[in-house]
């Protein structure tokens, strides 16, 4: 078979999702959400199709559309605390450490649906450095798939949204980045289902090159 030709994208900044993109937290997410599904008499497999990428209250609003939002927000707060305390099985996505090291001097930001406590706990558990610019659940009024988080990340870096490349693993995240006007590198098997601009199995297949004039060249694949 012929070798796969990498997709090459040009940017001035990178915006990085956390769960599923930099950190593999699937084991915790499965445990917490399947327990929640059992409590509400929902099918766990169907619940897992919804929850990746969104803030918890937004997933609950999709799954229990007639439940008052106050109950979703209260449930979400409890689940965030539960997830923050449960770090068993939280590991870096392959290649994440080298990828983050390569970005040390380059413009990048974390754009996550996790809150400050959960993102801090999971990045630390995975042994990954926290970007100086971090957009979390507290930073936005709307969850992915709304583009607000990605737009705020670009604004914090002082870069036009169209000059950013987003890295995402979920349908909600890819939709959010697209709505913000950004090309998307999809990481992992979930991403491949949503036709991002490039797909990689993990971050070992990504290389970022700094060019003159503040440009970045992203090789994905």
N, C-alpha and C positions, 0 to 999 in steps of 0.2 A: 504493500500500500504506500502511496506517496505521503511524505511528511505533511502534517497540518501546518498551514501558513498562519502565523500569529496575526491577530487583529492589532493594528497600531492606531492609537488615539492620541491626540495632542490636547494639552490642557495647561492651565496655570495653577490649578489646585486640585486636590483629591478629597472627596467626601466619603467617609467610611462608615458603613453600618457596623454594628458590633456582633450581635448574636447570629451565628451561622456564617458570618463573613470573616471576622477576626477570631472569634471565640466559639467553640463548639459547646453549647450549653443544652443540646437537645435532650440529654438524659434528665436534667432538672425540669425542663419545660414539659416533657412528657409526664413526669411524676405529678407535678403540680396541677396541670390542666386535666389530666385523666381523673384525678381525685375530684376536681371541680365538676367535671362532666358527670361522674357517678352521683354526686350530691344533688344534681339537678335533673337526673334521669335522661341525660343526653348520650348519644353515641360517641364514644371517645375518639374513634377514627375520624368521624365527621368534624368534631371539635378541632382536632389537630390540623385539619385542612385550612382552618380559619385563622388560628392564633398567631402564626409566625409573622413577625414584622410589625404588628399592631400593638398599641398600648392595650393593657388588659381590659379596661372599661370599654374600649371600642370593639374588641372581640366579643365581649358579653352583649353589647348592644346588637350585634349581628345575630348572635346565637339565641338571645332571649329578647326579641324586639319589643315585647309589651311590658317588660320590667322597668320600673322607674329608674332613671339614671342615678339617683342618689344611692340606690342599692348597688348598682354597678361600681360606683366610685368607692363605696365602703368595702366591697368585695375585693376590688383592685388593690386597695391599700393593704389589706390583709395578705393578699397573694404576693405582693411585692416584698413584704417583710419575710414571708415564707421562702421565696426564691433567693433573697439576699442571704438568708441563713443556711441555705442548702447549696453547697459548692461541690458536692460529690459528683465526680465525672466531668467537671468543667475543665476543658483543656483548650490549648490554642489550635486553631485550624492549621493544618500542615503548611509550613512556609510563612506563617504570620510573623514570627519573631524576626526573621531576616527581612521581610517586607517592611515592617515597621522601622527597623534599623535603617533601611535605605531611605526612609522619608524624614529622618531626623532633622535635616536642614531644609526641607522642602515644605511648601504650604499644604497643610492638610488639617482635617477636622474630623472628629467623631460625630456622627448623627445617628442617635439611637433612640428607640422607644422606651428603653430602660430609664429609671430615675438615677440621680447622682449616686445614691447608696449602692444600688444594684450594679450599675456600670463600674463603679470603683471596685466592688468586690469581685466581679467576674474578670475584669482586666488584670487585677492583681493575682487571682487564682490561676490565670492562664500565663502569668509571667510576662505580660505585655505592658509597654509604657503607655501612659495616658497622654493623648495629644493635648497640647496647650489649649486648643479650642475644642470645646465639647458642647454639643447641643443635645440636651436630655429631655425627658418628659416634662420637667419643670420649665423648660425654655419655650414651650409651644402651647397654643390653645387647641390645636387639632392634631390627632394622631395620623401617621401614615395610614392610608394612601394619600392623605393631604400633603401637598408639597412644602408646607410651612417650614419644617425642620431643615430641609435641604436649602431652601431659600435663605434661612437665617444663617446656616453654616457658610454659605457663599458670602453673605453680607459681612459676617464676622471676619472673614479672611480678606475682605475688600476686593473680591473677584466677581466678575459677572457670572451668573448661573451658567450661561452657555460655554464659559471657559473652564468649567469644572467637569471632572469625570467622577461619577458615583460608583461605589462598590456595594453590591447588595446580594442577598440570597433569597429574598421572598417576593411573592407577587405584589404584596402591599408596598414594599420598599421600592421595587422596580417601577411600579405605577407612580409613586410619589416623585422619584427622581425624574422620570419622563415628564411629569406635569410641571416640574421645575425647569424643564428645558435642557436637561443634561443627558449626555450619553451615559450608558450604564454597562459596567462589567459585572456580569452575573457570576457568583461564586457557588459552586456545588450543584447537586442534582435538582433542588427546588427551583433554582434560578433558571435552569434550562427550560422549564415548562412555560416561561413567560417571555421568551424571545428577546433577551437583552441584546445590546450591540455586540457584545463578545461574551463568551462563556468559558470559564476555566473550572477544572475539577477542584482545585484549591489554589492557595496563593504561591505555591512553588512554581506555578506557570505564569507568574506576573513579574515583569521587570520594569522599573521606572528609571528613565534617563533624563538628567537635567541638561537642557539646551541653553544656548545664549538667549538673552532677552527675557529671562524668567519663564520660558516655556518648558513644559514637561512632555516627554514622549512615553506613553504607556504601551508596553508590549504585552499582550494578553493571549495566551494560547501556546 
